[in-house]
Amino acid sequence: LFYAKRRIFKINVVYKKKKEEMGVIDDYKKI
């Protein structure tokens, strides 16, 4: 259970990072 929780947390962190990168790309396109 702890391992699964940790894995979900890791996926969330990676997803958040990707989302932020996509946001940066979107901001770059706006300029």
Order of alpha helices (4+ residues) and beta strands (2+ residues): alpha
